[in-house]
Amino acid sequence: MEKILPGGICIIAGEASGDAQASLLIKALKAEIKERGLPDKSFFGCAGPLMRNEGVECVVNVEDLAVFGLTEIISHYNTISKLYKKILQEIRIRCPEAVIFVDYPGFNLRLIQEVYALGITTIYHIPPKVWAHGSKRTKVLQENSYLVTSILPFEIQFFKERGVNAKFIGNPLKDAVDDYLKTNIKSKVTNKIAILPGSRKNEIKNLLPLLIESFINLHERLDKVTGAIPIAKTLDPNFVKKIAYQTAEKFGRTKEWIDDKISFGIGNAYEVMNSSSYAWVCSGTATLETAFFSTPMSVFYKVSPITGLILKKILKVKYISLVNLATNRETIPEYIQENALAVNLVNHALKLLNDSEIRTDMINELVEVQKMFPKNSAKNAAQAMLNTIEQYNIPYEYKFKLHKETWNQL
């Protein structure tokens, strides 16, 4: 029988992005533990391939948890429920020094409440976007997490006003861009447009036609313009190209015309962001990455009218792009729903490409956004987490009392 190792640190990820962030965190934790001269710690939990490569003992595979969409979640409910009980039982048996929950709120926000009740130090890394919707989730974090490590600067005030012990540690995307620029010169190709329709299949289907229409219209007014579409590795390139070609045909352009004017690449988003003079960016994390490359842009998004109405009632924020949320003003224009029109995208692109003063102003604002993000986010998180683990390494009866005193003081 395989020996069960007591103590250690448990880390819970639930999808590929969480696996990637958790693996970076584990590296940083190991380095910080060594730097502090602490005894080596074992790691176990819900792990994907990157976490397993870092030596995490896998109790539950991330691949078995990564389901998306209501229908798929319902159909996999029994499996997910069994895995939930399995990791919870393992935590009960091993009683780790801490459990770190990485993103994946549908699973983790329920689990954190049960783990906290066991008297174990609980830490939430990359919390759900409760500032946009979900006051109940904020309460869960306040009452059941000793520390929340955030990767977005504007979240901290929101959390602290609600008694959540949150710390902004920087953003791994900023670290990734900085690493890229260490070996790649920051350079812009005149009149090159980054066309970023998103990384999900439904986003490509719904949003790429708008961008192809916009590019065709822009080319009619600025014939030197070229475009570049980076295709996510999770997508079939032929699927993306087919939509581009079909849209172009509706506007009297051939497949050959598109191939001559727009380049398609696979997994080359950073190369495109870095070399483009301007970008049309689907709302999401790509807006921050584009800002880190100092590339002027506009942001767009469009969903069905019914979904749009629902989101309008649920969302409690003035802006949707992470750049504008960070600055708390319209640093970059947002063309959402009925305003997501080719004429708006084209007019803003022309303004930025033709007016060097306006272009410089936006670049300067993006540089200010970059300054909001400290370097070495994983190291910063590891330091904050180890400090919290040490702070709460006390008997349960004092631990709960200290935690409540802490959130009341925030």
URNOR-V395944 format. One record per residue. N is the residue number from 1. RES is the residue in three letters. OMEGA is omega in whole degrees, -180 to 180 (999 if undefined). Layout:
n/res/omega
N/RES/OMEGA
N/RES/OMEGA
This chain:
n/res/omega
1/MET/-179
2/GLU/-177
3/LYS/176
4/ILE/-179
5/LEU/179
6/PRO/174
7/GLY/-178
8/GLY/179
9/ILE/177
10/CYS/178
11/ILE/-177
12/ILE/171
13/ALA/-176
14/GLY/179
15/GLU/-173
16/ALA/-179
17/SER/177
18/GLY/177
19/ASP/-180
20/ALA/-179
21/GLN/180
22/ALA/-180
23/SER/176
24/LEU/-180
25/LEU/-180
26/ILE/176
27/LYS/-178
28/ALA/179
29/LEU/179
30/LYS/-180
31/ALA/-179
32/GLU/177
33/ILE/179
34/LYS/-179
35/GLU/-179
36/ARG/-180
37/GLY/180
38/LEU/175
39/PRO/177
40/ASP/179
41/LYS/175
42/SER/179
43/PHE/175
44/PHE/176
45/GLY/176
46/CYS/-168
47/ALA/172
48/GLY/-176
49/PRO/-179
50/LEU/176
51/MET/179
52/ARG/177
53/ASN/178
54/GLU/175
55/GLY/178
56/VAL/175
57/GLU/-173
58/CYS/174
59/VAL/177
60/VAL/178
61/ASN/175
62/VAL/-178
63/GLU/180
64/ASP/-180
65/LEU/-171
66/ALA/174
67/VAL/-175
68/PHE/178
69/GLY/-175
70/LEU/-177
71/THR/-178
72/GLU/179
73/ILE/180
74/ILE/-177
75/SER/-180
76/HIS/-173
77/TYR/-177
78/ASN/179
79/THR/-180
80/ILE/179
81/SER/179
82/LYS/180
83/LEU/177
84/TYR/-180
85/LYS/-179
86/LYS/-178
87/ILE/178
88/LEU/178
89/GLN/179
90/GLU/178
91/ILE/179
92/ARG/-177
93/ILE/-172
94/ARG/-178
95/CYS/-177
96/PRO/176
97/GLU/180
98/ALA/170
99/VAL/-180
100/ILE/-179
101/PHE/-176
102/VAL/176
103/ASP/173
104/TYR/-170
105/PRO/-179
106/GLY/180
107/PHE/-170
108/ASN/-179
109/LEU/174
110/ARG/-177
111/LEU/-177
112/ILE/-180
113/GLN/179
114/GLU/-180
115/VAL/179
116/TYR/-180
117/ALA/178
118/LEU/-179
119/GLY/-180
120/ILE/178
121/THR/-177
122/THR/-179
123/ILE/179
124/TYR/-180
125/HIS/-176
126/ILE/-175
127/PRO/176
128/PRO/-177
129/LYS/-177
130/VAL/179
131/TRP/178
132/ALA/179
133/HIS/172
134/GLY/178
135/SER/178
136/LYS/179
137/ARG/177
138/THR/180
139/LYS/178
140/VAL/-180
141/LEU/-180
142/GLN/-171
143/GLU/-171
144/ASN/178
145/SER/177
146/TYR/179
147/LEU/172
148/VAL/178
149/THR/-173
150/SER/178
151/ILE/179
152/LEU/-172
153/PRO/-175
154/PHE/-180
155/GLU/-169
156/ILE/180
157/GLN/179
158/PHE/-178
159/PHE/-175
160/LYS/177
161/GLU/-179
162/ARG/173
163/GLY/178
164/VAL/179
165/ASN/-174
166/ALA/178
167/LYS/176
168/PHE/-174
169/ILE/-173
170/GLY/-176
171/ASN/-180
172/PRO/177
173/LEU/178
174/LYS/178
175/ASP/-179
176/ALA/178
177/VAL/178
178/ASP/179
179/ASP/179
180/TYR/-176
181/LEU/175
182/LYS/-177
183/THR/180
184/ASN/-178
185/ILE/176
186/LYS/-178
187/SER/-178
188/LYS/175
189/VAL/-178
190/THR/176
191/ASN/174
192/LYS/-177
193/ILE/172
194/ALA/-179
195/ILE/-171
196/LEU/-175
197/PRO/-179
198/GLY/-176
199/SER/-180
200/ARG/-176
201/LYS/-179
202/ASN/177
203/GLU/178
204/ILE/-178
205/LYS/-174
206/ASN/-170
207/LEU/-178
208/LEU/177
209/PRO/178
210/LEU/-178
211/LEU/177
212/ILE/176
213/GLU/-180
214/SER/-179
215/PHE/179
216/ILE/179
217/ASN/179
218/LEU/-180
219/HIS/178
220/GLU/-178
221/ARG/179
222/LEU/-168
223/ASP/178
224/LYS/-175
225/VAL/173
226/THR/-178
227/GLY/177
228/ALA/179
229/ILE/174
230/PRO/-178
231/ILE/180
232/ALA/-179
233/LYS/180
234/THR/-177
235/LEU/174
236/ASP/-179
237/PRO/-180
238/ASN/177
239/PHE/-180
240/VAL/-178
241/LYS/180
242/LYS/179
243/ILE/178
244/ALA/-179
245/TYR/-179
246/GLN/178
247/THR/-180
248/ALA/-179
249/GLU/179
250/LYS/-179
251/PHE/173
252/GLY/179
253/ARG/-177
254/THR/174
255/LYS/-179
256/GLU/179
257/TRP/178
258/ILE/-178
259/ASP/179
260/ASP/-174
261/LYS/-175
262/ILE/176
263/SER/177
264/PHE/177
265/GLY/-180
266/ILE/178
267/GLY/-177
268/ASN/-176
269/ALA/-177
270/TYR/177
271/GLU/-179
272/VAL/180
273/MET/-176
274/ASN/-172
275/SER/-176
276/SER/178
277/SER/-177
278/TYR/-179
279/ALA/165
280/TRP/-170
281/VAL/172
282/CYS/-178
283/SER/-178
284/GLY/-178
285/THR/179
286/ALA/178
287/THR/177
288/LEU/-179
289/GLU/178
290/THR/177
291/ALA/-180
292/PHE/175
293/PHE/-180
294/SER/-180
295/THR/178
296/PRO/-173
297/MET/162
298/SER/-177
299/VAL/-180
300/PHE/172
301/TYR/-179
302/LYS/175
303/VAL/180
304/SER/-180
305/PRO/-179
306/ILE/178
307/THR/179
308/GLY/179
309/LEU/180
310/ILE/-179
311/LEU/-180
312/LYS/-180
313/LYS/-176
314/ILE/-173
315/LEU/-176
316/LYS/-178
317/VAL/-178
318/LYS/-177
319/TYR/177
320/ILE/-179
321/SER/-178
322/LEU/178
323/VAL/-179
324/ASN/176
325/LEU/179
326/ALA/-178
327/THR/-177
328/ASN/173
329/ARG/-178
330/GLU/176
331/THR/175
332/ILE/-178
333/PRO/179
334/GLU/178
335/TYR/-171
336/ILE/177
337/GLN/-174
338/GLU/178
339/ASN/177
340/ALA/-176
341/LEU/180
342/ALA/-178
343/VAL/180
344/ASN/179
345/LEU/-179
346/VAL/-178
347/ASN/180
348/HIS/178
349/ALA/180
350/LEU/180
351/LYS/-178
352/LEU/-178
353/LEU/-174
354/ASN/-177
355/ASP/-175
356/SER/-179
357/GLU/178
358/ILE/179
359/ARG/179
360/THR/179
361/ASP/-180
362/MET/178
363/ILE/179
364/ASN/178
365/GLU/179
366/LEU/176
367/VAL/177
368/GLU/176
369/VAL/-180
370/GLN/-178
371/LYS/180
372/MET/-172
373/PHE/178
374/PRO/178
375/LYS/172
376/ASN/-177
377/SER/-178
378/ALA/178
379/LYS/179
380/ASN/178
381/ALA/-179
382/ALA/180
383/GLN/-180
384/ALA/-179
385/MET/180
386/LEU/176
387/ASN/-180
388/THR/179
389/ILE/179
390/GLU/-178
391/GLN/-175
392/TYR/175
393/ASN/-176
394/ILE/179
395/PRO/-174
396/TYR/-174
397/GLU/177
398/TYR/-177
399/LYS/-180
400/PHE/-180
401/LYS/179
402/LEU/179
403/HIS/-180
404/LYS/176
405/GLU/-180
406/THR/-177
407/TRP/177
408/ASN/-179
409/GLN/-176
410/LEU/999
